[in-house]
Amino acid sequence: MKTVDDTLDALGLLCPLPVLKARKRLKSLPVGATLTLLADDPAAVVDVPHFCTEAGHELLSQDHDGAHQVYVIRKGR
């Protein structure tokens, strides 16, 4: 079972806001912490994995919960 250290509700926000807010929140977390990101922006399906790869974070899971997506990100570097 994964430990979720923080949750970010980015529902209703459009690109690039979900990724920008996730980046800001991850900066405040220690390396190895996890962030659950809730988003309903269709572009997040592409943007969040790309952000994780570019920023050195690990995308632990990417799921749908009804009309929105749920991403669990482990902070890297």
Beta strands, then each sheet from edge to edge (+ up, - down):
strand 1: 6-10
strand 2: 34-39
strand 3: 58-65
strand 4: 68-74
sheet 1: 1+ 2+ 4- 3+
end
